[in-house]
């Protein structure tokens, strides 16, 4: 089975992926943030590095999906390939940070990849307000995230809402994380687990 966790930057995807993997005994697949050779450059000069960054993420997640396809274990994945294609890349284009030629190339590559993959059995979308995201981003203190603007996060949030409202790849659970602290409070984690149990 393939479970995927979606959500904006700072929504808690990685933490929830770890906690669910531990609780259910699932295998966790994480976003390639540490080894990503483009992230620092991207946040310092978005227009120059946006295409390179998005192609790197697309390649990484496609590799993950091919592994998941051949794995007999249940996998929980931190962020999906769909978020790259439906949220991050179109947002960069809309902001004038990726040109039309690069975006078209990117989109055609994604369409090709999408024809070879299946959606997750369950998508868990972590919905969050901007103040909550900003708070979480500051709290974790990743240096390259210091320059993320509220405008950028707001645009991403709008795209997440639009994407999840028409999502049709499989089952989906939406969890409003503003008033939850599933890392520190066991009861908050348990309420998420019981929602997942109901769907599964």
N, C-alpha and C positions, 0 to 999 in steps of 0.2 A: 504494500500500500504506500501511496505517496501523499504526504501531508505537506502543505506549503504555507508559510507565514508571510503575509504582505503588510506593508505599512510604510509611512513616511520616515524620513531620517529621524532617529531618536524615539520612535514609537515603542521600542522594546522588543523588536523581532529576535535579536540574538539571544537576549536573556530568556525569552519564552521558548525559543528553540532548545536551549540547554535544559531548561526545567522540564519540558515535555519529554525530551529524549531520556532524561533520568527517570521520570515517573513511569513511562510506558516501556522503557527498554528499547526505544527506537534508536536508529542511527541518525546522527545529526550531520547535515551538510551546510556549511557556512559560506557566507559571501566572502569573496576573495578581496579583503580590504588591506590586510597586512602586506601581501606580496604584490599588490597592484602598482605597477611602475608609473602610472599616469596620475594618480589621485592628487599628489602635492602640486604637480604642474597644473592640473585642471583647476584647482581652487585658486591658484595664483594668476592664471590666464585662461579663463574658461573658453573664450572664442577659439583660441589656438588649439586647445587639447580636447575639446568636447567630442569630436568624432573618434579620436583614438581611444578615449576612455570608454565610450559606449560600445565600440567594437570589442574592446578587451572584456567588458562585462558580458557581452553577448556570447563570445567564445567560451568564457568560463562557465556560464550557466548552461550552455548547450552541452559542454563536456559533462557537467553534473547530471543533466537529464539523460544522456546516453548511459551513464553509469547506473542511474536509478532504474532505467528501463530493464537492465539486465540483472538487477539485484533482487534477490528473493526476500530480503529483509524489508521491514517498514521503515521508510525514510521520512525525516522531518527536515524541511528545507527552509533556510533563512533567505527570503526574498525570491521572487519568481522571474523567469525570462519575460513574462508579459508586462511586468512593471517597467522594465527597460524600454520596451517597444511602445507601450501605450501611455507612459507617464514621463519618464526622464528624457528620452530622445525628442518627442514632440514638444516638450516644454523648452528644451534648449533651442529648438528651431523657432518656436514662438517668441522667444526672448532675443532672437537675432544672434544667438551664440553658436548655431550650426547652420551652414548655408544649405540651400535647397538641393544642390547636387549631392552633397554628403548625406543629407537626410534621405534622399531617394535611394541611394546606394545602400544605406543602412536598412531601410524599410524592406527593400527587395531581398536582402540577405536574411532578415528576420522571417519574411514570408516563406522563404525556402526552408529555413530551419523548422518553422512551425508545421510545415506539411509532413515532417518526419517525427513529430513528438505528440504526446497526449497531455491534456491538462491534469493537474493533481486530483486525487480522489476527494480531497477536502482542502479548501482554501480558508485560512483564518486571517481575516482582515482586522488589524489593530487600528481603530479610528482614534485620532487624537486632535486636540485643539492646538493652535500655534503656541500659546504660552506654555503648555505642557511640554511640547517638543523642544522649545528653546531652553527650558529648565533642564530637561534630560541631557541635551547636547552639551550644555555648560558643565553639568555635573560629571559627565564622563571625560571631559577635558581632552579630546583629540585635537591636537594643534591645527591640523589642516581644516577642521570644521569651524574654526573661529571666525572665518570670513563669510560663513553662510548667512545670507540676509533673510529677514522676515518675509520680504516680498517673494523670494525664491521658494521658501517653505510654503507660503500661502498658495502660490501657483501650483505646487506639487499636490497640496491637499485638495484643491479644486479638481485636479485631474484624477486623483484617487477616488473621490466621490463619484465622478462621472463614470469611471471605469467599472467600479464595483456595482453601480446601479444597473449596468447592462451585462454583467459577468455571466457567461453561460457555459463555462468549461466543466462544471461539476458542482458539487455541494459547496456552500459557503457559510461560514459563521462570522458575524461581525461583532467585535468586542470593543466597547467604548472604554478606553484605558485611562481617561482623565481622572477618574476617582478610584482607580485600582492601583495597588502597589503589590503586584504578584511576586516580586523578588523578596520583599521583606515580610509580607503578610500571607501566611499559609491559607487563611480563609479566602483571600482574593484569588490565589492560584487554584484552590479547590473549586471555586465557582466557575472558573474557566474550564477546568477539567470536566466538570459535570455537564457543561454545555457541549463539549467535544464528545463526551460519552453518549449524549442524547442523539447526536447526529450519526455517530459511528455505530 
